[in-house]
Amino acid sequence: MSETKQNSVELPELDILQRFDVPGPRYTSYPTADRFKKEFGPEDYKEVLKNRGTVSLEAALSLYVHIPFCSNICYYCGCNKEITKDHSRSAQYIETLGKECDLIKDSLTGIGTVEQLHFGGGSPTFLNNEEIVQVMETLTSRFPLEKDAEISIEVDPRCCAPEKVEILAKAGFNRMSVGQQDFDDRVQIAVNRVQPFEMTKATMDAARANGFESINMDLIYGLPFQSENSFAKTLDKVLELSPDRIALYHYAHLPEHFKAQRRINAEDLPSTPEKVAIMLDAIRRLTSNGYHYIGMDHFAKVSDPLAQAQENGTLQRNFQGYSTKPECDMVALGVSSISKVTGCYAANARDLPTYYERINSGQLATIRGYMLDADDRLRAQVIMNLMCQFMVQKEEIEQKFKVKFDEYFAFELKNLQHFANEGLVGLYPDRIVVTPKGKLLVRAVAMNFDRYLREDERVRRYSKIV
């Protein structure tokens, strides 16, 4: 295979993994969310929405809706969530979402039909059947869906029985992401997420029976009591269920940041060598069983649109991970959600009281944001190309941004020589290529182009790459 063949991935030697396994961003945005400024507020975001029709005439519209509620806490989770058994709390939230939709619609210019719609959480299936239909009607009455729109939802099989899957399909959903993490009983008890194989299978079978076009499954390695042998048995069951996509996340144990993780005993976590063994074995198993390595922790069947988007150069990365739709403006709704519109990031309040207060007072819930300058846009494009295509064509960047690549990035290219010496990247006159051996460390490669990491010590706050 040639060095640029995107479907090839090699497993680097353990000593290389350990030397390059540094804390680093996941680059769902650039600049990363910790760089957003509190000086950017509701009126700034409102102005961006009003100018969208003249700034990005052709940009398609994508919507993200955050549903924060969960009935039970999973000890590993670092998401923004509200743990409650009180299902009546969702009524106020749905009402406020409707008000936020109206505020956005009053300001938004440009293309207003939606190509992508994603429900994340929390657990969106915390909502009952009537509420799911209500939220969909709230959204689509303001923002009509394109005929072939991708409409996805994160589901928890513990609150998404086959009957509920049928409701989701009738409401318009055609893709789902199933949270599973591990099938081992001991691991499930340790992280407070008991979810039998039969339960997950029933949800996935119902999705296929009701015409869902794609099913993703989330897995996590590095959880308590996991071993290479135990996770191999989980992979056996995953391959039996045959999801279209798989996300294999690394568990970052940060109890100082996430209170629930304090219930996990650090002594029960697998050692670093064991975690690496779990990850490497999973990559071998998945890539030898028909899954294309997309990048970082994502896999997709070769026939899946995600793999096809990478092959044809249209793969993108945003706050929901990898995406098939290029150059979308993403409007995000709900508590803690982050929008990206015409070179602007706008982050909503992270707590419900502030979110409710802002929206009910008639203003957007924006509490932080960021307007990209010319350098940000240039570096964002280079990082995007590395993360999605494992390659940067210098001429493409030069033509788009009117710079001389080797001069502009002389410092970065010098730093990358260290990666080249280890066979992780190829440095050529016309391009930079992440080699098959370097793909697992692409975040470390991308970090070389992150100007902000050179300016402070904030890198310590990120989780490690592997």
matplotlib code that plots the C-alpha trace (Angstrom):
import matplotlib.pyplot as plt

x = [0.0, 1.1, 1.8, -1.3, -3.7, -6.3, -7.6, -4.2, -3.1, -0.1, 0.5, 3.6, 6.0, 5.2, 8.1, 7.0, 3.4, 4.7, 7.0, 4.3, 1.4, 1.1, -2.0, -3.7, -7.0, -9.4, -9.7, -13.5, -12.8, -9.9, -9.3, -10.4, -13.3, -11.1, -9.9, -13.4, -13.8, -16.4, -16.5, -18.4, -22.0, -25.6, -25.6, -22.4, -23.8, -27.1, -25.1, -23.3, -26.7, -28.0, -24.9, -24.9, -26.9, -24.3, -21.1, -21.8, -24.4, -23.9, -23.4, -25.9, -27.5, -27.0, -28.7, -27.6, -30.0, -28.6, -30.9, -29.1, -31.2, -30.3, -32.1, -28.9, -25.3, -22.5, -19.4, -17.1, -19.1, -17.7, -20.6, -22.8, -25.8, -28.6, -29.2, -32.9, -35.7, -38.2, -39.4, -41.6, -38.4, -38.2, -41.4, -39.8, -36.8, -38.8, -40.7, -37.5, -36.0, -39.0, -38.3, -34.6, -35.7, -37.8, -34.9, -32.6, -35.1, -35.7, -32.1, -30.9, -30.4, -29.1, -30.1, -32.7, -33.4, -31.6, -29.2, -28.2, -30.0, -28.5, -29.8, -27.1, -26.9, -27.2, -29.7, -32.1, -34.2, -34.9, -37.8, -41.0, -42.6, -44.8, -42.0, -39.8, -42.5, -43.1, -39.4, -39.2, -42.3, -40.9, -37.7, -39.1, -41.8, -39.1, -36.3, -37.7, -35.7, -34.1, -35.6, -32.4, -31.5, -29.4, -31.4, -29.6, -30.1, -28.0, -29.9, -29.6, -31.0, -32.0, -34.6, -35.1, -37.1, -38.1, -41.5, -39.7, -37.4, -40.6, -41.6, -38.2, -38.5, -42.0, -40.7, -38.1, -34.9, -32.9, -29.6, -28.7, -25.7, -26.0, -24.1, -22.7, -19.1, -18.5, -20.5, -18.6, -20.8, -18.1, -17.1, -20.8, -21.3, -18.1, -19.2, -22.9, -24.2, -25.7, -26.9, -27.2, -26.3, -29.9, -31.2, -28.8, -29.5, -33.2, -32.8, -30.5, -32.7, -35.7, -33.7, -32.9, -36.5, -37.7, -35.4, -32.6, -29.8, -26.8, -26.1, -23.1, -21.9, -19.8, -17.2, -14.7, -11.3, -9.5, -12.5, -12.1, -11.5, -11.0, -8.3, -7.2, -9.0, -12.2, -12.4, -11.8, -15.1, -16.8, -15.5, -16.9, -20.4, -19.9, -18.9, -22.0, -24.2, -22.3, -22.9, -22.2, -19.8, -17.9, -16.4, -13.7, -13.0, -10.2, -11.3, -9.6, -9.7, -10.0, -11.8, -10.6, -12.8, -15.7, -17.3, -18.8, -15.4, -14.5, -16.7, -14.2, -11.4, -8.1, -6.6, -9.2, -8.2, -6.0, -2.4, -1.1, 0.5, -2.8, -4.8, -2.5, -2.9, -6.7, -6.6, -4.1, -6.0, -9.3, -7.8, -6.5, -9.8, -11.9, -9.8, -9.6, -13.4, -14.5, -14.1, -12.3, -10.1, -11.5, -9.1, -8.4, -11.1, -13.6, -14.2, -16.8, -17.7, -16.2, -19.7, -20.7, -21.0, -18.4, -15.7, -16.8, -16.6, -13.0, -12.1, -13.6, -12.1, -15.3, -15.0, -15.3, -14.8, -17.0, -18.3, -20.1, -17.0, -16.6, -19.2, -20.1, -21.3, -18.7, -18.9, -22.1, -23.0, -24.0, -26.6, -26.6, -29.6, -30.0, -27.8, -24.0, -24.3, -21.8, -22.6, -20.2, -21.5, -19.4, -16.2, -17.7, -18.1, -20.9, -21.3, -24.5, -24.7, -23.6, -26.1, -29.9, -30.8, -28.7, -29.9, -33.5, -33.0, -31.3, -33.8, -36.9, -35.6, -35.7, -32.0, -29.8, -28.0, -24.5, -22.0, -18.7, -17.6, -14.8, -14.4, -11.7, -9.1, -7.1, -4.5, -7.1, -8.9, -5.6, -4.5, -8.0, -7.9, -4.5, -5.6, -8.9, -7.0, -4.7, -7.4, -9.8, -7.5, -4.1, -2.6, -2.1, -1.6, 0.5, -0.7, -4.3, -3.6, -1.5, -4.2, -7.0, -5.2, -2.6, 0.4, 3.7, 3.3, 6.9, 7.6, 4.4, 4.9, 8.7, 8.7, 6.1, 7.9, 11.1, 9.2, 7.7, 11.1, 11.1, 7.9, 9.5, 12.6, 10.3, 8.4, 5.2, 4.9, 6.3, 7.5, 7.5, 8.0, 4.3, 2.6, 2.6, 1.4, 0.6, 1.9, 0.0, 2.2, 1.5, -2.3, -2.9, -0.9, -2.5, -3.5, 0.1, 0.9, -1.9, -0.8, 2.3, 0.1, -1.8, -0.4, -2.1, -0.3, 2.9, 1.7, 0.8, 0.9, -2.8, -1.9, -1.8, -5.6, -6.2, -6.3, -3.6, -3.9, -3.7]
y = [0.0, 3.6, 5.9, 7.9, 5.0, 6.1, 2.7, 1.5, 1.7, 0.3, -0.2, 1.7, 0.2, 0.5, 2.8, 5.2, 5.2, 6.0, 8.8, 10.5, 9.8, 13.4, 15.3, 17.0, 18.4, 16.3, 19.1, 19.1, 22.8, 25.2, 27.2, 24.7, 25.5, 26.5, 29.5, 31.0, 34.4, 35.5, 39.0, 37.3, 37.4, 37.1, 40.3, 39.2, 35.9, 37.5, 39.8, 36.7, 35.0, 38.2, 38.5, 34.8, 35.3, 37.6, 35.9, 32.3, 32.2, 28.5, 27.1, 24.3, 24.3, 21.7, 21.5, 20.0, 19.7, 18.9, 16.9, 16.9, 14.5, 11.0, 8.7, 7.2, 8.3, 6.4, 6.8, 7.3, 10.1, 13.5, 14.9, 17.9, 16.2, 16.4, 13.2, 12.9, 10.4, 13.3, 13.0, 16.1, 18.3, 17.8, 19.8, 23.1, 22.3, 21.5, 24.7, 26.7, 24.9, 26.2, 29.8, 29.4, 28.2, 31.3, 33.6, 31.9, 31.9, 35.6, 36.4, 33.6, 34.5, 32.4, 28.8, 27.8, 24.2, 21.5, 18.9, 17.4, 17.1, 15.4, 14.9, 14.4, 14.4, 13.3, 10.7, 12.0, 8.9, 10.1, 12.0, 10.0, 9.2, 12.2, 14.6, 13.2, 13.9, 17.4, 18.4, 17.2, 19.2, 22.3, 22.1, 21.2, 23.9, 26.5, 24.8, 22.5, 19.3, 18.5, 15.4, 13.4, 14.9, 12.9, 12.8, 11.1, 10.5, 9.1, 6.2, 4.4, 0.9, 0.9, 3.5, 2.8, -0.4, -1.6, 0.2, 3.5, 2.8, 2.6, 6.0, 7.5, 6.2, 7.7, 11.0, 11.0, 9.7, 7.6, 7.1, 6.2, 6.0, 3.3, 3.7, 0.4, 0.8, -2.8, -6.1, -7.5, -7.9, -6.9, -3.8, -2.7, -3.0, -1.1, 1.9, 1.7, 0.9, -2.6, -3.2, -6.8, -7.9, -8.9, -5.4, -3.7, -6.3, -5.7, -2.0, -2.4, -5.1, -2.7, 0.1, -2.1, -3.3, 0.3, 1.5, 3.2, 3.7, 3.7, 2.5, 3.6, 1.9, 3.6, 1.6, 2.6, 1.0, 1.7, 1.1, -0.8, -4.5, -4.5, -6.7, -7.6, -10.9, -9.5, -6.8, -9.4, -11.1, -7.7, -7.3, -10.8, -9.5, -6.2, -8.0, -10.2, -7.1, -5.6, -1.8, 0.4, 2.6, 2.1, 4.8, 3.3, 6.0, 6.1, 6.5, 9.5, 9.2, 12.8, 12.6, 16.1, 17.4, 14.9, 14.2, 10.9, 9.4, 9.6, 6.5, 4.6, 3.0, 3.9, 0.6, -1.2, 0.5, -1.5, -0.5, 1.6, -1.5, -3.3, -0.3, -0.2, -3.9, -3.6, -0.7, -2.4, -5.7, -3.8, -2.0, -5.3, -7.0, -4.3, -3.5, -7.2, -7.6, -5.0, -1.8, 1.2, 3.2, 6.7, 8.3, 8.7, 6.4, 6.0, 3.1, 2.6, -0.2, 0.4, 0.9, 3.5, 7.2, 8.1, 6.0, 7.2, 10.8, 10.2, 8.6, 11.5, 14.2, 15.6, 14.3, 17.0, 17.2, 19.1, 19.0, 15.7, 14.1, 13.1, 14.3, 13.5, 17.0, 19.6, 23.3, 23.2, 26.0, 24.3, 25.9, 24.3, 24.4, 23.7, 24.0, 23.7, 23.4, 25.1, 26.5, 27.2, 29.7, 31.6, 31.5, 32.1, 29.8, 30.5, 28.5, 28.4, 28.5, 25.2, 25.2, 25.0, 28.0, 30.4, 28.8, 29.3, 32.8, 33.9, 32.4, 33.4, 37.0, 37.1, 36.8, 34.1, 31.8, 32.6, 33.1, 32.6, 32.6, 33.3, 35.0, 33.3, 35.6, 34.9, 32.9, 30.8, 29.9, 28.9, 26.7, 25.3, 24.1, 22.5, 20.7, 19.6, 18.1, 16.2, 14.9, 13.9, 13.1, 12.4, 14.7, 18.4, 19.5, 22.6, 24.1, 23.8, 25.8, 28.3, 29.0, 29.3, 31.5, 33.3, 32.2, 30.4, 27.3, 26.5, 30.1, 30.5, 27.2, 27.1, 26.6, 23.8, 22.0, 22.0, 20.5, 17.8, 16.6, 14.7, 12.8, 12.2, 10.6, 8.1, 7.3, 8.9, 11.6, 12.1, 15.6, 16.2, 19.4, 19.4, 17.8, 16.5, 12.9, 11.1, 7.6, 4.5, 4.1, 7.7, 7.7, 6.7, 9.8, 12.2, 14.5, 14.9, 15.8, 18.3, 19.9, 21.2, 23.7, 24.9, 28.3, 28.6, 25.6, 27.4, 30.4, 28.8, 25.5, 24.7, 21.4, 19.9, 20.1, 17.7, 13.9, 11.8, 10.8, 7.0]
z = [0.0, -0.6, 2.3, 1.5, 1.4, 4.0, 4.9, 6.2, 9.8, 11.5, 15.2, 16.4, 18.7, 22.4, 23.2, 20.4, 21.8, 25.3, 24.1, 22.0, 24.3, 25.6, 26.9, 24.0, 22.5, 20.5, 18.0, 17.7, 17.2, 16.7, 18.7, 21.4, 23.7, 26.6, 24.5, 24.1, 25.6, 28.2, 26.5, 23.6, 24.5, 23.2, 21.1, 19.4, 18.4, 17.3, 15.0, 13.5, 12.8, 11.1, 8.9, 8.0, 4.8, 3.4, 4.8, 3.9, 1.2, 0.3, 3.8, 4.7, 8.1, 10.8, 14.2, 17.5, 20.4, 23.9, 26.2, 29.6, 31.6, 32.7, 35.2, 36.5, 36.7, 34.9, 37.0, 34.1, 32.4, 31.9, 29.9, 30.9, 32.5, 35.0, 37.0, 38.0, 38.5, 38.1, 34.5, 34.9, 34.7, 31.0, 30.4, 31.3, 29.3, 26.1, 26.5, 26.8, 23.8, 21.8, 22.9, 22.0, 18.5, 18.1, 19.2, 16.7, 13.9, 14.4, 13.7, 11.4, 7.7, 4.9, 4.1, 6.7, 5.8, 7.8, 6.3, 9.7, 13.0, 16.0, 19.6, 22.2, 25.9, 28.7, 27.4, 24.8, 25.3, 28.8, 27.1, 26.8, 23.4, 23.4, 24.3, 21.5, 19.0, 20.5, 20.3, 16.7, 15.8, 17.6, 15.6, 12.1, 12.3, 12.5, 10.5, 7.8, 7.0, 3.7, 2.1, 2.6, 6.0, 8.4, 11.7, 14.5, 18.2, 21.1, 22.7, 26.0, 25.5, 29.2, 28.3, 24.7, 24.3, 20.8, 21.1, 21.6, 18.6, 16.5, 17.8, 17.0, 13.4, 13.0, 14.4, 11.5, 13.1, 10.7, 12.6, 16.1, 18.4, 21.1, 24.4, 25.5, 26.7, 27.7, 27.9, 30.8, 33.9, 36.4, 34.4, 34.1, 37.9, 38.6, 36.4, 37.4, 34.0, 33.9, 30.3, 29.2, 25.7, 25.0, 25.8, 23.4, 20.7, 21.0, 20.5, 17.5, 16.0, 16.3, 14.7, 11.6, 11.5, 11.5, 8.7, 10.5, 8.0, 10.3, 13.9, 15.9, 19.0, 21.7, 23.6, 26.2, 27.1, 30.3, 32.6, 36.0, 35.7, 32.0, 30.5, 27.0, 27.4, 28.8, 26.2, 23.5, 24.6, 24.4, 20.8, 20.0, 20.9, 19.1, 15.9, 16.3, 16.5, 13.6, 14.1, 11.0, 13.1, 16.3, 18.6, 20.8, 23.4, 26.0, 29.5, 31.1, 34.9, 36.1, 39.5, 40.3, 37.4, 37.4, 40.7, 39.7, 38.8, 42.5, 42.9, 40.7, 42.6, 40.8, 41.8, 39.8, 36.5, 34.0, 33.9, 31.0, 29.2, 29.6, 28.2, 25.3, 24.7, 24.8, 22.3, 19.9, 19.9, 19.2, 16.3, 14.9, 15.3, 13.9, 10.8, 10.0, 10.2, 7.6, 9.5, 8.1, 10.5, 10.3, 12.8, 16.5, 18.0, 15.2, 12.8, 10.1, 7.7, 4.3, 2.8, 5.4, 4.3, 6.9, 5.3, 1.9, 3.0, 4.0, 0.7, -1.3, 0.9, 2.4, 5.9, 8.6, 12.4, 14.8, 18.4, 17.6, 16.2, 12.6, 10.1, 6.5, 5.7, 4.6, 5.4, 7.4, 9.8, 13.1, 15.3, 18.7, 21.0, 24.7, 27.9, 27.3, 23.6, 21.3, 17.8, 15.0, 12.4, 9.8, 11.7, 15.1, 18.1, 20.6, 23.8, 25.8, 29.6, 31.2, 34.0, 33.7, 35.9, 33.8, 30.6, 31.7, 32.9, 29.7, 27.3, 29.3, 29.5, 25.7, 25.0, 23.6, 26.2, 24.9, 27.8, 25.8, 22.3, 19.8, 16.4, 14.3, 12.8, 9.6, 11.4, 13.3, 10.0, 8.4, 11.3, 11.7, 8.1, 8.4, 11.6, 10.0, 7.1, 9.3, 11.6, 8.7, 5.8, 7.4, 4.9, 4.0, 0.4, 0.6, -2.7, -1.6, 1.6, -0.3, -2.8, -0.2, 2.3, 0.1, 2.1, 1.3, 3.4, 4.1, 5.2, 7.3, 9.1, 9.2, 13.0, 12.8, 10.0, 12.1, 15.0, 12.8, 11.9, 15.2, 14.0, 10.6, 12.2, 13.9, 10.8, 12.0, 9.3, 5.8, 5.0, 1.2, -0.9, -1.8, 1.2, 4.8, 5.2, 8.5, 7.9, 8.7, 11.8, 12.9, 12.6, 16.2, 17.2, 14.8, 17.7, 18.6, 15.0, 14.8, 18.1, 16.3, 14.4, 17.5, 18.2, 21.6, 23.0, 22.5, 24.6, 27.9, 29.9, 29.4, 27.7, 31.2, 31.4, 28.5, 28.7, 27.2, 23.5, 24.1]

ax = plt.figure().add_subplot(projection="3d")
ax.plot(x, y, z, "-o")
ax.set_aspect("equal")
plt.show()
